[in-house]
Amino acid sequence: MSEQIDQEWADRLAPTRRAVLGAGIAGLGAAAAGTMPQQAQGASPGGQAITAGKLQPSTTTGDSEWGYETFAEPTGRPGSTRPGEAQLPATPRPYTAIKSYHAHVYFDEDTYHKAALLRKWAAERFAVELGNWNKEPRGPHVTPSFYFGFTVEQLPVIIPWLQLNSLGLTILIHPNTDNPRADHLYYALWVNRSQPVNAYGMATSLTPGKRNDLPVYPNTRPSVILEV
């Protein structure tokens, strides 16, 4: 039996079989050799042609709008994103500078039903100022959201309630002081994960004569006793 197996393997490597096999390999090699130069002549992702493994000058015409010395630009220190806050303060800010709070609940096309349930729960249990649905990014918020405002006195209850009833949604909680930008960027609290807030263009001080969202005027009608 073993001799028969040995003979079968020997037949596979017989001269006639090797000739056929060699012709096939040679044909594949010739085919590959014939196609490679054509492929190599194509432009690479960098816009340069490749010939025989060498990069050739680009044939693209026109001038770059960035000029041709960008590689030599120094790496400078960017300007402060916190104007007026570059120096360490002499004393802490009083906590009474906080006039109210906002909670911004973020959602998307996969989690909007959770946001709707959380919105309903909050309106049924708390006297808060409930805003409209923002189904597109609005203001400094880069995803759809809704918000409700609440008073300083409600903080000890609403924050733990949101922590336990967020349904996994990202929630930004920020105070309202005389610095709207700092409120959103530096004084904020997050329930679950944080996400970018595009507030660098917001004002660093209140505009005289405008409300600036400091007061909270409840517009809900709580009808459910809060679970304790």
N, C-alpha and C positions, 0 to 999 in steps of 0.2 A: 504493500500500500504506500509506504514511504517512497519507494522508487518511482511509483507512478506520479506522486505529487512532485518529486524532484524533476521528473521529465516534463511535467506541465509548465513548471517555472522556467525550465531550460528552453522550451518551445517559445515561451513568451519573449525570450531574449535572442531567439534565433536570428541569423543574419537577415532573413527576409523581413522579419518583423521589425528588426532594428532599422532597416532601410525605410520601411513605411513610416515608422515613428520618426526617424530623422527628417524625412521629407516634410512631415507635418510640422515639426518644430521649426524647420527652416522657413516653411511658408508663413507660419505665424510671425517669425522674426522679421521677414521681409515686409509683411503687412504692417507690422508695428513700425518698422523703419520708414515705411512710406507715409504713414500718417503723422508721425511725430513732428517732422519739420513744419507741416501745415498747421498743427495745433500750436506749436511753439511760436509761430509768427503772430499769433493773436496777442492782443493787448492784455497785460496783466492788470490786476486791480489797481495798481499804482499808476496806471496810464503809460507805462513803458513797455516796449516790445521786447520779447525774449528770443534770441537767436543763438543756438548752440550753447545755451546756458548762460549767456551774457545779456545784461540789460543794455538796451540801446536808447539813445535820446528820444524823448517823446516827440511825436509829430503833431501834437495838438497846438493849434495856433491861438493867439490872443494873450492878453496880459491879465494876471491875477489882480483882483481888486484889493488884495491885501499887500501888494508890493512883494519885494523879494529879499527883504531883510528881517523878516519876522523871527528868524532863528537867532538873531543877534539881540533881540529885545531883552532888557534886564528884567529879572524877576523882582518886582518892587512890592512893597507892603501895601495892601489895599487900604482904602479909607475905612474909617470906623463905621460900622453899621449901627452904632449906638451913640449918635451925636449928643453931647452934653452929659454923657455918662462915662467918659474916658477916665475921669479922676475918681478915686475912691471917696465916698461920702464921708463927711466928718462924723455924722451921727446916723443911726438907722431911721428909716421912714416909719412914721406912726401907723399902726394897723388901721387907725380910723380914716386913713386916706382912701380906703376901699369903701365905695358907696353902694355897690351892688355887685351881682355876679351874673355871668351868662354861661349857659351850658349849650354847646354846639354838638349835636349828634350827627355823625357822618354815616352815610350809607351808599350803596350802589345798586345796580340792577339785580344783584343776587340777594341783597339783604334789606331791601326796602320794606318788606313785610315785617321784619323785626323792628325797623324804625317806626312803622305805623303802630305796632302794638305798644312799644315803649312810649310813644307820644300820647296814646290813649290812656295808658296807665297814669302818666304824670299829670295829665289834665284832670283826671278823675280824682286825684288825691291831693294836689297842691294848688294853692292860689298863686299862680305864676303868670308872667307875661309871655304867652305863647306866640311865636312868630309864624310866618307862612312856610310852606314847603319850598325849599330851594332845590329844584330838580336838576339844576346845573350849577357849576361853580359860581360863587357870588362873593364879592368883596375879597377878603384875604383867604377865603376857604376854597381849596382847590378841588373839592369833590362835592357832590350833592349833600345837603344837610338840612336840618331844622334846628331852631334854637328856642330856648325859653330863658327868661330872665327871672332872678329871684333875689330876695333881700339877704342882707348879711345875717339877719336873725335865723333864716332858714338853712344856712350853710351846714350846721351840725347834723341836720336830718337828711338833706337832699344829697349830699356827697356820699354818705354810706348807702343810701337807697340806690343811687345810680351805680355804685360799685357792685351791689348785689343783683341789680336788675338791668344791667347793660345789654344782656343777651349777646355778649361778645362784640358789640359795636364799639368803635373808637369814639370817645367823647372828650372834647376839649372844654375845660372849665377855666374861665379866666375872670379876674376881678375887673371892675371898672374904676379907674383912678383918673388922674388928670393927664395920663400918658397912654393913649390908646395903643400905640405901637408896642410899648413895653408890656402892656396888659396881655397882648396876644403872644408875644415872643418870649418874655422873660419872667412873667409872674404867673404863668399858666400851670394848671394841673391837668393830668391826663388819666382817664380811665381806660384800661387796656393799653394798646400800643399807641405811640404818638405818630404823627404824620406831618409833612411839611405844611407850614402856614405862610402864605405870601403876604406878610404884613410889613415888609421893609419900607414900603411906600406910604404907610399910614403916618398920621401926624404924631408928633412927640408931645404935643400940648393941646389942650382943648381950644376949640374955636369960640370966642366970645359970642354970646347971644344964641348959641345953638344948644340943643338938648344933650348931644353927645352920649346918649344911652346911659346916663348915670342913674336917673330915677327908674324904678320899676313900677309899672302900673298893671296890676293883675287883670287879666281878661278871661280867666277860666272860672268855672263853677264847680268846685269839688263836690262830689256826691258819694264818694266811697271813703269809709273810715280807714285810715292808714294802718296797715298790719304792724303789730308790735310783738 
